[in-house]
């Protein structure tokens, strides 16, 4: 398909050359081939208009071929990703990850970095608190706070039991398969979840 688009672009270039006055034999031969099968001769008085119409027609064909190629590529990518999801999800997620881009420039100076962030976080900020904040505070005063959520080792075991084994792991790099096997860690995990609550 891409070869067809390249040939059409080459033909458009030669038609534009002929329209601008280039009458070399090779160009004339290409123009005659472009109008083959039509009743257009190069000696007609309105040949410039016919050339413009033919160029526009070829440009529309190129656009149509481009859309067809794009649709085919997108469909092929979707098909391959769906098939890979069924067979090897880990490879699919790895292929979807963006490559790590490391900076090639010099590293920033530590003193400049500390001064920059200290300038942002150490300066006192005066917020303009309008009367609406008092209205919201008075409306929320009657709301009873939610009871603290207590996560037990049984809750952790139930959550881990329903998790798929070999889905892409999180930041810790640990698959659910291994979490299911180490049941002694459920108490520690429940305590960690409970300690993170405000």
Residue frames as a rotation matrix with the C-alpha (Angstrom) as fourth column:
UNK 1
0.564 0.826 0.000 0.00
0.826 -0.564 0.000 0.00
0.000 0.000 -1.000 0.00
UNK 2
0.429 -0.465 -0.775 2.83
0.167 -0.802 0.574 2.38
-0.888 -0.375 -0.266 0.81
UNK 3
-0.633 -0.673 0.383 4.36
0.479 0.048 0.877 1.75
-0.608 0.738 0.291 -2.63
UNK 4
0.013 0.723 0.691 1.10
0.979 -0.150 0.139 2.88
0.204 0.675 -0.709 -4.26
UNK 5
0.825 0.294 -0.482 1.20
0.446 -0.863 0.237 6.14
-0.347 -0.411 -0.843 -2.28
UNK 6
-0.041 -0.925 -0.378 4.83
0.143 -0.380 0.914 6.72
-0.989 -0.017 0.148 -3.26
UNK 7
-0.603 -0.140 0.785 4.05
0.767 0.170 0.619 6.14
-0.220 0.976 0.005 -6.94
UNK 8
0.432 0.839 0.332 1.12
0.879 -0.474 0.054 8.55
0.203 0.268 -0.942 -6.79
UNK 9
0.653 -0.264 -0.710 3.28
0.233 -0.821 0.521 11.19
-0.721 -0.506 -0.475 -5.09
UNK 10
-0.485 -0.865 0.129 5.89
0.341 -0.051 0.939 10.79
-0.805 0.499 0.320 -7.83
UNK 11
-0.316 0.463 0.828 3.18
0.941 0.038 0.337 11.17
0.125 0.886 -0.448 -10.48
UNK 12
0.758 0.590 -0.278 1.85
0.634 -0.766 0.103 14.32
-0.152 -0.255 -0.955 -8.79
UNK 13
0.181 -0.782 -0.597 5.35
0.166 -0.574 0.802 15.78
-0.969 -0.244 0.026 -8.79
UNK 14
-0.728 -0.467 0.502 5.74
0.536 0.069 0.841 15.20
-0.427 0.882 0.200 -12.53
UNK 15
0.129 0.843 0.523 2.30
0.964 -0.230 0.132 16.65
0.232 0.487 -0.842 -13.27
UNK 16
0.752 0.088 -0.654 3.23
0.379 -0.869 0.319 19.78
-0.540 -0.488 -0.686 -11.30
UNK 17
-0.332 -0.930 -0.158 6.51
0.239 -0.245 0.939 20.00
-0.912 0.274 0.304 -13.25
UNK 18
-0.556 0.179 0.812 4.60
0.831 0.106 0.546 19.79
0.012 0.978 -0.208 -16.54
UNK 19
0.543 0.840 0.012 2.11
0.836 -0.542 0.080 22.43
0.074 -0.033 -0.997 -15.39
UNK 20
0.573 -0.382 -0.725 4.96
0.162 -0.814 0.557 24.79
-0.803 -0.437 -0.405 -14.52
UNK 21
0.743 -0.166 -0.649 6.39
-0.627 -0.512 -0.587 24.47
-0.234 0.843 -0.485 -18.04
UNK 22
-0.344 -0.875 0.341 8.79
-0.641 0.484 0.595 21.51
-0.686 -0.014 -0.728 -17.96
UNK 23
0.663 0.627 -0.408 8.34
-0.699 0.325 -0.637 19.74
-0.267 0.708 0.654 -21.34
UNK 24
-0.511 -0.859 0.037 11.03
-0.807 0.495 0.322 17.07
-0.295 0.134 -0.946 -21.14
UNK 25
-0.313 0.404 -0.860 10.12
-0.627 0.592 0.507 13.85
0.714 0.697 0.068 -22.98
UNK 26
-0.793 0.005 -0.609 10.05
0.362 0.808 -0.464 11.76
0.490 -0.589 -0.643 -19.81
UNK 27
-0.824 0.520 -0.226 7.68
-0.060 -0.476 -0.877 14.25
-0.563 -0.709 0.423 -18.10
UNK 28
-0.359 0.706 -0.610 5.42
-0.932 -0.304 0.198 14.41
-0.046 0.640 0.767 -21.18
UNK 29
-0.515 0.131 -0.847 5.32
-0.235 0.929 0.287 10.61
0.824 0.347 -0.448 -21.34
UNK 30
-0.897 0.171 -0.407 4.29
0.441 0.372 -0.817 10.44
0.012 -0.912 -0.409 -17.67
UNK 31
-0.640 0.700 -0.318 1.55
-0.479 -0.687 -0.547 13.05
-0.601 -0.198 0.775 -18.21
UNK 32
-0.333 0.517 -0.789 0.19
-0.826 0.244 0.508 11.07
0.455 0.821 0.346 -21.16
UNK 33
-0.682 0.058 -0.729 0.13
0.236 0.961 -0.145 7.95
0.692 -0.271 -0.669 -18.97
UNK 34
-0.911 0.338 -0.234 -1.72
0.158 -0.238 -0.958 9.91
-0.380 -0.910 0.164 -16.25
UNK 35
-0.276 0.839 -0.469 -4.45
-0.743 -0.496 -0.449 10.85
-0.610 0.225 0.760 -18.73
UNK 36
-0.927 -0.059 -0.370 -4.58
-0.299 0.712 0.635 7.43
0.226 0.699 -0.678 -20.43
UNK 37
-0.657 0.742 -0.130 -8.15
0.751 0.659 -0.036 6.24
0.059 -0.121 -0.991 -20.92
UNK 38
0.076 0.671 -0.738 -9.58
0.448 -0.684 -0.576 9.74
-0.891 -0.287 -0.353 -20.93
UNK 39
0.483 0.174 0.858 -10.35
0.871 -0.193 -0.451 12.04
0.087 0.966 -0.245 -23.84
UNK 40
0.851 -0.269 -0.450 -7.78
-0.065 -0.906 0.418 14.61
-0.521 -0.327 -0.789 -22.72
UNK 41
0.509 -0.751 0.421 -4.97
0.788 0.210 -0.579 15.58
0.346 0.626 0.699 -25.06
UNK 42
-0.049 -0.647 -0.761 -2.05
0.858 -0.418 0.300 17.76
-0.512 -0.638 0.576 -24.11
UNK 43
-0.853 -0.274 0.444 -2.86
0.493 -0.701 0.516 20.25
0.169 0.659 0.733 -26.86
UNK 44
0.189 0.981 0.039 -6.24
0.881 -0.187 0.434 21.24
0.433 -0.048 -0.900 -25.40
UNK 45
-0.116 -0.238 0.964 -6.57
0.001 -0.971 -0.240 24.89
0.993 -0.027 0.113 -24.36
UNK 46
0.524 0.384 0.761 -7.85
-0.721 -0.275 0.635 23.99
0.453 -0.881 0.133 -20.87
UNK 47
0.299 -0.474 -0.828 -5.05
0.211 0.879 -0.427 21.50
0.931 -0.047 0.363 -20.13
UNK 48
-0.704 -0.578 0.411 -3.97
-0.229 -0.364 -0.903 23.51
0.672 -0.730 0.124 -17.06
UNK 49
-0.067 0.773 0.631 -7.39
-0.992 -0.120 0.042 23.08
0.108 -0.623 0.775 -15.50
UNK 50
0.739 0.323 -0.591 -7.39
-0.358 0.932 0.061 19.36
0.570 0.167 0.805 -16.37
UNK 51
-0.196 -0.898 -0.394 -3.94
0.156 0.368 -0.917 19.00
0.968 -0.241 0.068 -14.79
UNK 52
-0.669 -0.018 0.743 -5.15
-0.647 -0.478 -0.594 20.73
0.366 -0.878 0.308 -11.61
UNK 53
0.407 0.894 0.188 -8.19
-0.901 0.358 0.246 18.45
0.153 -0.270 0.951 -11.42
UNK 54
0.582 -0.243 -0.776 -6.03
-0.033 0.947 -0.321 15.37
0.812 0.213 0.543 -11.97
UNK 55
-0.551 -0.829 0.094 -3.55
-0.065 -0.070 -0.995 16.48
0.832 -0.554 -0.015 -9.28
UNK 56
-0.362 0.504 0.784 -6.41
-0.924 -0.306 -0.230 17.05
0.124 -0.808 0.577 -6.80
UNK 57
0.687 0.643 -0.339 -7.84
-0.620 0.762 0.187 13.63
0.379 0.082 0.922 -7.65
UNK 58
0.198 -0.705 -0.681 -4.48
0.182 0.709 -0.681 11.96
0.963 0.011 0.269 -7.03
UNK 59
-0.708 -0.431 0.559 -4.04
-0.409 -0.394 -0.823 13.84
0.575 -0.812 0.103 -3.73
UNK 60
0.140 0.841 0.522 -7.44
-0.988 0.086 0.127 12.58
0.062 -0.534 0.843 -2.59
UNK 61
0.708 0.056 -0.704 -6.41
-0.197 0.973 -0.121 9.04
0.678 0.224 0.700 -3.52
UNK 62
-0.367 -0.912 -0.182 -3.23
0.067 0.169 -0.983 9.40
0.928 -0.373 -0.001 -1.45
UNK 63
-0.539 0.230 0.810 -5.27
-0.807 -0.416 -0.419 10.65
0.240 -0.880 0.410 1.52
UNK 64
0.582 0.813 -0.027 -7.65
-0.788 0.572 0.230 7.69
0.202 -0.113 0.973 1.16
UNK 65
0.414 -0.521 -0.747 -4.75
0.105 0.842 -0.529 5.22
0.904 0.140 0.403 0.97
UNK 66
-0.621 -0.689 0.375 -3.17
-0.249 -0.280 -0.927 6.86
0.744 -0.669 0.002 4.04
UNK 67
-0.113 0.672 0.732 -6.38
-0.993 -0.110 -0.052 6.48
0.046 -0.732 0.680 6.04
UNK 68
0.778 0.395 -0.488 -6.68
-0.434 0.900 0.037 2.88
0.453 0.183 0.872 4.93
UNK 69
-0.050 -0.887 -0.459 -3.08
0.144 0.448 -0.882 2.17
0.988 -0.110 0.105 6.01
UNK 70
-0.659 -0.184 0.729 -3.70
-0.602 -0.451 -0.659 3.89
0.451 -0.873 0.187 9.37
UNK 71
0.348 0.870 0.349 -6.88
-0.935 0.293 0.201 1.88
0.072 -0.396 0.915 9.98
UNK 72
0.676 -0.148 -0.722 -5.09
-0.096 0.953 -0.286 -1.35
0.730 0.262 0.630 9.07
UNK 73
-0.403 -0.914 -0.035 -2.15
-0.009 0.042 -0.999 -0.55
0.915 -0.403 -0.025 11.36
UNK 74
-0.464 0.294 0.836 -4.41
-0.864 -0.359 -0.354 0.34
0.196 -0.886 0.420 14.30
UNK 75
0.642 0.765 -0.053 -6.52
-0.745 0.639 0.189 -2.78
0.179 -0.082 0.981 13.79
UNK 76
0.405 -0.585 -0.703 -3.41
0.069 0.786 -0.614 -4.97
0.912 0.200 0.358 13.53
UNK 77
-0.640 -0.652 0.406 -1.97
-0.314 -0.260 -0.913 -3.44
0.701 -0.712 -0.038 16.71
UNK 78
-0.060 0.713 0.698 -5.24
-0.998 -0.060 -0.025 -4.01
0.024 -0.698 0.715 18.59
UNK 79
0.772 0.374 -0.514 -5.44
-0.440 0.898 -0.007 -7.60
0.459 0.231 0.858 17.37
UNK 80
0.012 -0.869 -0.495 -1.86
0.130 0.492 -0.861 -8.38
0.991 -0.054 0.119 18.39
UNK 81
-0.680 -0.243 0.692 -2.31
-0.580 -0.398 -0.710 -6.75
0.448 -0.885 0.129 21.81
UNK 82
0.329 0.871 0.365 -5.53
-0.943 0.281 0.181 -8.70
0.055 -0.404 0.913 22.45
UNK 83
0.716 -0.113 -0.689 -3.84
-0.108 0.957 -0.269 -11.95
0.690 0.267 0.673 21.46
UNK 84
-0.381 -0.923 -0.061 -0.84
0.033 0.053 -0.998 -11.15
0.924 -0.382 0.010 23.65
UNK 85
-0.339 0.346 0.875 -3.18
-0.903 -0.380 -0.199 -10.31
0.264 -0.858 0.441 26.56
UNK 86
0.742 0.668 -0.062 -4.70
-0.638 0.731 0.240 -13.79
0.205 -0.139 0.969 26.28
UNK 87
0.683 -0.501 -0.533 -1.35
0.257 0.847 -0.466 -15.58
0.684 0.181 0.706 26.07
UNK 88
-0.129 -0.833 -0.538 1.25
0.954 0.044 -0.297 -13.54
0.271 -0.551 0.789 27.99
UNK 89
0.813 0.569 0.123 0.01
0.509 -0.797 0.325 -10.53
0.283 -0.202 -0.938 29.93
UNK 90
0.476 -0.700 -0.533 3.40
0.427 -0.346 0.836 -9.75
-0.769 -0.625 0.134 31.40
UNK 91
-0.513 -0.690 0.511 4.93
0.770 -0.107 0.629 -9.28
-0.379 0.716 0.586 27.94
UNK 92
0.167 0.656 0.736 1.99
0.826 -0.501 0.259 -7.08
0.539 0.565 -0.625 26.91
UNK 93
0.926 0.210 -0.313 2.41
0.362 -0.725 0.585 -4.76
-0.104 -0.656 -0.748 29.90
UNK 94
0.064 -0.973 -0.222 6.16
0.497 -0.162 0.852 -4.61
-0.865 -0.165 0.473 29.32
UNK 95
-0.465 -0.219 0.858 5.56
0.884 -0.156 0.440 -3.62
0.037 0.963 0.267 25.69
UNK 96
0.499 0.741 0.449 3.16
0.681 -0.656 0.325 -0.87
0.536 0.144 -0.832 26.77
UNK 97
0.580 -0.337 -0.741 5.63
0.571 -0.480 0.666 0.67
-0.580 -0.810 -0.086 29.21
UNK 98
0.945 -0.312 0.095 7.49
-0.166 -0.711 -0.683 3.69
0.281 0.630 -0.724 27.98
UNK 99
0.298 -0.906 -0.300 11.27
0.727 0.419 -0.543 3.36
0.618 -0.056 0.784 27.88
UNK 100
0.593 -0.180 -0.785 13.12
0.639 -0.489 0.594 5.06
-0.491 -0.853 -0.175 30.68
UNK 101
0.564 -0.405 0.720 14.57
0.426 -0.603 -0.674 8.34
0.708 0.687 -0.167 29.45
UNK 102
0.346 -0.532 -0.773 17.61
0.862 -0.145 0.486 9.43
-0.370 -0.834 0.408 31.38
UNK 103
0.954 0.014 -0.300 18.76
-0.048 -0.979 -0.199 13.01
-0.297 0.205 -0.933 31.25
UNK 104
0.516 -0.799 0.307 21.86
0.813 0.344 -0.469 13.56
0.270 0.492 0.828 29.18
UNK 105
0.468 -0.322 0.823 22.64
-0.110 -0.945 -0.307 17.00
0.877 0.053 -0.478 30.53
UNK 106
-0.654 -0.756 -0.030 24.75
-0.018 0.056 -0.998 17.79
0.756 -0.652 -0.050 33.57
UNK 107
-0.058 0.606 -0.793 23.27
0.898 0.378 0.224 17.02
0.436 -0.700 -0.566 36.99
UNK 108
0.560 0.296 0.774 21.92
0.038 -0.942 0.333 20.04
0.828 -0.157 -0.539 38.88
UNK 109
-0.565 -0.785 0.252 24.01
-0.143 -0.207 -0.968 21.50
0.812 -0.583 0.005 41.64
UNK 110
-0.258 0.473 -0.842 22.90
0.829 0.557 0.059 20.28
0.497 -0.683 -0.536 45.08
UNK 111
-0.732 -0.057 -0.679 23.10
0.513 -0.701 -0.495 23.72
-0.447 -0.711 0.542 46.68
UNK 112
-0.885 0.431 -0.177 20.96
-0.450 -0.692 0.565 25.27
0.121 0.579 0.806 43.93
UNK 113
-0.385 0.766 -0.515 18.38
0.152 0.603 0.783 22.51
0.910 0.223 -0.349 44.27
UNK 114
-0.348 0.217 -0.912 18.17
0.932 0.183 -0.312 22.90
0.099 -0.959 -0.266 48.05
UNK 115
-0.873 -0.009 -0.487 17.89
0.132 -0.967 -0.218 26.68
-0.469 -0.255 0.846 47.73
UNK 116
-0.775 0.618 -0.132 15.13
-0.338 -0.229 0.913 26.36
0.534 0.752 0.386 45.13
UNK 117
-0.128 0.773 -0.622 12.94
0.450 0.604 0.658 24.04
0.884 -0.195 -0.425 47.22
UNK 118
-0.483 -0.071 -0.873 13.69
0.862 -0.217 -0.459 25.90
-0.157 -0.974 0.166 50.45
UNK 119
-0.980 0.124 -0.157 12.51
-0.150 -0.975 0.165 29.08
-0.133 0.185 0.974 48.75
UNK 120
-0.462 0.859 -0.219 9.24
-0.241 0.116 0.964 27.38
0.853 0.498 0.153 47.84
UNK 121
0.136 0.580 -0.804 8.47
0.516 0.651 0.557 25.60
0.846 -0.490 -0.210 51.09
UNK 122
-0.458 -0.402 -0.793 10.00
0.886 -0.137 -0.442 27.88
0.069 -0.905 0.419 53.74
UNK 123
-0.934 0.123 0.335 8.25
-0.081 -0.987 0.136 31.10
0.348 0.100 0.932 52.77
UNK 124
-0.614 0.784 -0.089 5.04
0.341 0.162 -0.926 31.77
-0.712 -0.599 -0.367 54.72
UNK 125
-0.822 0.431 0.373 1.98
0.341 -0.153 0.928 32.01
0.457 0.889 -0.022 52.51
UNK 126
-0.753 0.628 -0.195 -0.96
-0.170 -0.473 -0.864 34.26
-0.635 -0.618 0.463 53.34
UNK 127
-0.735 0.585 0.344 -4.14
0.643 0.438 0.628 32.79
0.217 0.683 -0.698 51.93
UNK 128
-0.790 0.579 0.203 -7.14
-0.590 -0.807 0.005 35.02
0.167 -0.115 0.979 51.48
UNK 129
-0.829 0.539 -0.149 -9.83
0.559 0.804 -0.203 33.13
0.011 -0.251 -0.968 53.35
UNK 130
-0.683 0.645 0.344 -13.20
-0.313 -0.683 0.660 34.47
0.660 0.343 0.668 52.32
UNK 131
-0.393 0.613 0.685 -16.45
-0.898 -0.094 -0.430 34.28
-0.199 -0.784 0.588 54.30
UNK 132
0.419 0.599 -0.683 -17.45
-0.744 0.657 0.119 31.13
0.520 0.458 0.721 52.43
UNK 133
-0.445 -0.638 -0.629 -14.90
-0.112 0.736 -0.668 29.10
0.888 -0.227 -0.399 54.42
UNK 134
-0.886 0.182 0.426 -16.72
-0.447 -0.100 -0.889 29.94
-0.119 -0.978 0.170 57.66
UNK 135
0.118 0.981 -0.151 -20.02
-0.989 0.102 -0.110 28.89
-0.092 0.162 0.982 56.08
UNK 136
0.249 -0.091 -0.964 -18.57
-0.430 0.882 -0.194 25.55
0.868 0.462 0.180 55.00
UNK 137
-0.791 -0.596 -0.137 -16.97
-0.118 0.368 -0.922 25.00
0.600 -0.714 -0.362 58.43
UNK 138
-0.602 0.636 0.483 -20.30
-0.726 -0.184 -0.663 25.65
-0.333 -0.750 0.572 60.19
UNK 139
0.387 0.762 -0.519 -22.12
-0.899 0.437 -0.030 23.28
0.203 0.478 0.854 57.81
UNK 140
0.116 -0.435 -0.893 -19.57
-0.205 0.869 -0.450 20.51
0.972 0.235 0.011 58.37
UNK 141
-0.591 -0.396 0.703 -19.49
-0.725 -0.123 -0.678 20.91
0.355 -0.910 -0.214 62.17
UNK 142
0.144 0.767 0.625 -22.51
-0.917 0.341 -0.207 18.64
-0.372 -0.544 0.752 62.63
UNK 143
0.542 0.014 -0.840 -21.12
-0.558 0.754 -0.347 15.76
0.629 0.656 0.417 60.55
UNK 144
0.721 -0.297 0.626 -20.03
-0.447 0.491 0.748 12.84
-0.530 -0.819 0.221 62.67
UNK 145
-0.161 -0.857 -0.490 -16.66
-0.982 0.087 0.170 11.44
-0.104 0.508 -0.855 61.68
UNK 146
0.520 0.309 -0.796 -16.52
-0.547 0.837 -0.032 7.98
0.656 0.452 0.604 60.18
UNK 147
0.834 -0.223 0.505 -15.58
-0.323 0.545 0.774 5.10
-0.448 -0.808 0.382 62.44
UNK 148
-0.122 -0.949 -0.292 -12.01
-0.921 -0.001 0.390 3.95
-0.370 0.317 -0.873 61.89
UNK 149
0.728 0.306 -0.613 -11.69
-0.585 0.743 -0.324 1.03
0.356 0.595 0.720 59.50
UNK 150
0.123 -0.663 0.738 -9.99
-0.735 0.439 0.517 -1.95
-0.667 -0.606 -0.434 61.08
UNK 151
0.411 -0.099 -0.906 -8.27
-0.769 0.496 -0.403 -4.23
0.489 0.863 0.128 58.58
UNK 152
0.516 -0.153 0.843 -7.81
-0.577 0.665 0.474 -7.75
-0.633 -0.731 0.254 59.91
UNK 153
-0.629 -0.774 0.072 -5.58
-0.511 0.481 0.712 -10.53
-0.586 0.411 -0.698 58.57
UNK 154
-0.254 0.620 0.742 -8.75
0.563 0.719 -0.408 -12.23
-0.786 0.314 -0.532 57.30
UNK 155
0.733 0.492 -0.470 -9.54
-0.029 -0.668 -0.744 -9.14
-0.680 0.559 -0.475 55.20
UNK 156
-0.018 -0.832 -0.554 -6.04
-0.866 -0.264 0.424 -9.26
-0.499 0.487 -0.717 53.71
UNK 157
-0.716 -0.243 0.655 -6.39
-0.028 0.946 0.322 -13.00
-0.698 0.212 -0.684 53.00
UNK 158
0.236 0.893 0.384 -9.75
0.548 0.204 -0.811 -12.43
-0.802 0.401 -0.442 51.25
UNK 159
0.694 -0.010 -0.719 -8.36
-0.440 -0.797 -0.414 -9.58
-0.569 0.604 -0.558 49.12
UNK 160
-0.349 -0.911 -0.219 -5.27
-0.807 0.173 0.565 -11.55
-0.477 0.374 -0.796 48.14
UNK 161
-0.427 0.231 0.874 -7.31
0.198 0.967 -0.159 -14.69
-0.882 0.105 -0.459 47.40
UNK 162
0.592 0.773 0.226 -9.33
0.433 -0.068 -0.899 -12.89
-0.680 0.630 -0.375 44.71
UNK 163
0.361 -0.521 -0.773 -6.31
-0.655 -0.732 0.188 -11.22
-0.664 0.439 -0.606 43.10
UNK 164
0.974 -0.041 -0.221 -5.08
-0.153 0.602 -0.784 -12.72
0.165 0.798 0.580 39.79
UNK 165
0.718 -0.696 0.000 -1.78
0.516 0.531 0.672 -14.57
-0.467 -0.482 0.741 40.14
UNK 166
-0.172 -0.933 0.316 0.42
0.862 0.013 0.507 -13.25
-0.477 0.360 0.802 37.34
UNK 167
0.843 0.396 0.365 -0.89
0.514 -0.792 -0.329 -9.80
0.159 0.465 -0.871 36.56
UNK 168
0.081 -0.853 0.515 1.74
0.321 -0.467 -0.824 -7.12
0.944 0.232 0.236 36.22
UNK 169
0.044 -0.082 -0.996 3.16
0.993 0.113 0.035 -6.43
0.110 -0.990 0.086 39.72
UNK 170
0.949 0.315 0.014 3.16
0.305 -0.929 0.209 -3.07
0.079 -0.194 -0.978 41.42
UNK 171
0.620 -0.736 0.272 6.11
-0.611 -0.670 -0.422 -0.94
0.492 0.096 -0.865 42.43
UNK 172
0.339 -0.503 0.795 7.36
-0.756 0.357 0.549 -3.64
-0.560 -0.787 -0.259 44.79
UNK 173
-0.273 -0.455 -0.847 7.72
-0.914 0.396 0.082 -6.09
0.299 0.797 -0.525 41.86
UNK 174
-0.876 -0.020 0.482 5.97
-0.283 0.831 -0.479 -8.85
-0.391 -0.556 -0.733 43.82
UNK 175
-0.612 0.678 -0.406 3.35
-0.318 0.259 0.912 -10.98
0.724 0.687 0.057 42.05
UNK 176
0.121 0.780 0.614 0.13
-0.964 -0.056 0.261 -11.91
0.238 -0.623 0.745 43.84
UNK 177
0.535 0.042 -0.844 1.09
-0.134 0.990 -0.036 -15.57
0.834 0.132 0.535 43.54
UNK 178
-0.447 -0.810 -0.379 3.81
0.336 0.240 -0.911 -15.10
0.829 -0.535 0.164 46.14
UNK 179
-0.616 0.292 0.731 1.57
-0.703 -0.623 -0.343 -13.07
0.355 -0.725 0.589 48.46
UNK 180
0.469 0.870 -0.155 -0.94
-0.725 0.479 0.495 -15.93
0.505 -0.119 0.855 48.52
UNK 181
0.338 -0.390 -0.856 1.74
0.206 0.919 -0.337 -18.39
0.918 -0.062 0.391 49.57
UNK 182
-0.720 -0.672 -0.171 3.12
0.352 -0.142 -0.925 -16.44
0.598 -0.727 0.339 52.54
UNK 183
0.281 0.959 0.027 0.10
0.385 -0.139 0.913 -16.42
0.879 -0.246 -0.408 54.84
UNK 184
0.109 -0.315 -0.943 2.23
0.993 -0.013 0.119 -15.52
-0.050 -0.949 0.311 57.85
UNK 185
-0.864 -0.491 0.115 2.67
0.502 -0.859 0.104 -12.03
0.048 0.147 0.988 56.38
UNK 186
-0.116 0.897 0.426 -1.06
0.568 -0.292 0.770 -11.26
0.815 0.331 -0.476 56.46
UNK 187
0.546 0.286 -0.788 -0.87
0.835 -0.260 0.485 -10.08
-0.066 -0.922 -0.380 60.08
UNK 188
-0.401 -0.783 -0.475 2.05
0.648 -0.609 0.457 -7.77
-0.647 -0.124 0.752 59.29
UNK 189
-0.795 0.137 0.590 0.29
0.475 -0.465 0.748 -6.41
0.377 0.875 0.305 56.19
UNK 190
0.292 0.956 -0.030 -2.90
0.723 -0.200 0.661 -5.74
0.626 -0.215 -0.750 58.16
UNK 191
0.352 -0.236 -0.906 -0.89
0.790 -0.445 0.422 -3.87
-0.503 -0.864 0.030 60.80
UNK 192
-0.747 -0.664 0.022 0.81
0.550 -0.600 0.581 -1.80
-0.372 0.446 0.814 58.09
UNK 193
-0.419 0.679 0.603 -2.51
0.548 -0.340 0.764 -0.87
0.724 0.650 -0.230 56.49
UNK 194
0.557 0.681 -0.475 -3.90
0.777 -0.226 0.587 0.10
0.293 -0.696 -0.655 59.89
UNK 195
0.012 -0.635 -0.772 -0.83
0.762 -0.494 0.419 2.23
-0.648 -0.593 0.478 60.74
UNK 196
-0.815 -0.339 0.469 -1.19
0.575 -0.561 0.595 4.24
0.062 0.755 0.652 57.49
UNK 197
0.167 0.950 0.264 -4.67
0.830 -0.280 0.482 5.46
0.532 0.138 -0.835 58.38
UNK 198
-0.430 -0.332 0.840 -4.81
-0.020 -0.926 -0.376 9.10
0.903 -0.179 0.392 59.53
